[in-house]
Amino acid sequence: MNIKRILIPLDLMRSPCDALAYVRDMAAESPVCVTLLYVLNLNIVPPGRKIYEELCMESEAALRKLSRLFFGADHAARIIVRVGAPHEEILAEAKAESSDLIVMSRPRRRSWSQLLHLGTTQRIIDSSPCPAVLLPRDRRGSPAQRPRRTEASEDEALLPAA
């Protein structure tokens, strides 16, 4: 059996975890080598090197936690943090590691002004050196979201079971 190299680019601030769950299910069926990638992109005047180093270390720690949560201690994912433009760094990592597949979560809905600009996801799909899977979101916008409890359901929770 061939081990597939799967790249999962994550945005630690906004990404739902459906891409991680999807690849975890794939890993249960066949051997895979998973790479979790976070691209640090600061839209400010270049700060001191120490700030980049601290942000990279924090990002690596967050990716390690996600790796343990989804893949366990036995199947450790490769953890990569790059600095730069997200679409460029994701494509560069896919080429450098000869990835067989890129798995991404669909970005959240965009406003009309944002739709006029070519987004990171579309740039990756257009230029990817390998197939890219874009996982759909559910109607609520994210698989991680749960319906909010209403006042009636909270009151029902206080009542003793019949």
N, C-alpha and C positions, 0 to 999 in steps of 0.2 A: 504494500500500500504506500502511495506517495504521501508524504507529509506536506500539507498545504500551508503556505505562509499567508497569514491573514493580518492585514493592517486595520486597526480601528482608531481613526482620528477622533479625539474627544475634545469638547469644549467644557472644561471643568465647571464653568459658571452656568451653562445652559443645556448641556446635552442630557437627554433622558438616557436611561441605562438599557434601552431595548436592544441596542447593538451588542452590548456585552452579553445579554441573555441569549440573543440569537446565536452568537459565536460559541457560547458555552454549550448550547444544544448541539451545535455542529461538532464540537470537540468530543462530545459523548459518543458520537457515531463513528468518527474516524480521527486519526491523529492530525493535529494542527499545531502550528507554531504561531502563537498570537503575539502581536506587537501593539502595545497601547501607546499612542502618540499624542502629545499635547504640544501645541505651538504657542509659545509666548510671544505676543505681539503687543508692544507698548506704543500707543499713538501719542507719545510725548517726546520732548527733546531727550536725546540719549542720556539716561542717568548714569551714575557711576557704576562701575563693573560689579561692585558689591551688591547692589540692588538686584541686578540680573541673576547673580549667583544665588541669592537668598530666594528669589521667586522661583528659580529652577529647582532648588532643593525642596521647596514646599510643594511644587507641582509633582515632582518625583514621588514624594511621600504620599500624596493623594492618589496617584496612579497605582502605587504599591497596594494601598488599602483596597482599591477597586479590584485589583488583580486577585488578592486573597479572597475577597468577598465572592467574586464570580467564578474563579477558577481553582480556589483552594491553594493550600501550601504545596501540594504535590505538583501541580501544573502551573509553574510560574510563567507569567507572560513577560516578554521583553518590555522594558520601560524606556521610552525615549522622550526627551524634552528638547525641542528645537526652538530657536529664536529667529523670527522673521515673519514674512507674509504667509498666512496660513496655507493658501492654495499652493504656493511655491514649495513650501517645506513638506507638505503632505506628499506632493508628487515626487519630490527629491527622495524622500524616505522610501516610497514605493519602488522607485527605480534602484536605489542603493541596496535594498534588501531583496530585490527580485520578488516582490510580493505577487501572490497568485490571485488575491482578492482584496478589495477595500470594502469594508462594511461601515456605512454611515447612517445616522438617524436623520430623518427629514428635518430641515430647520423649521423653527417656528414660523408662523404666518408673518408675512411682511406687509408693510404699508405700501401704498402706491408709489411713493417717492423711492422706497428701497427697491421696488421691482424694476425700476429703470436702470439700475446698476447690475452688472453680471456678478452674481454671488459666488462665494467660495465653493459651494456644493456643485454648482453648474460648471465652474472652471475645472474642478477635479474630474467630473464626468466627461467633459469634452477632451481633456488632455491625458487621462489616465493611461499608464502603460499596461494595465491589467483590468479585468472586469471590476466594476464597482456596483455594490448593492446599496440601494437607497431604501431604507425601511420606512414604510408609511406610518403616519400618526393616526390615532383614532379620532373620533369626532370631537372629543373634548380638547384635542390639541397635543396631548402627551399621554403615553401609557402610564406614566408615573402618577398622574393626577387621579384622585379619587373623588367621588361626589361628596359634597359637603353635607353634614348632618343638618337637618332642619330642627326647628324648635320642637315640633311634634315628636320627632324621633328621639330627641334628647329626653323629653318628658316620658316617653314610653320606656326608655332605658332605666328610669328611676322607679318605675312600677315593679312590684314583685312579680315573679313568673307565676302564671296561672297553673 
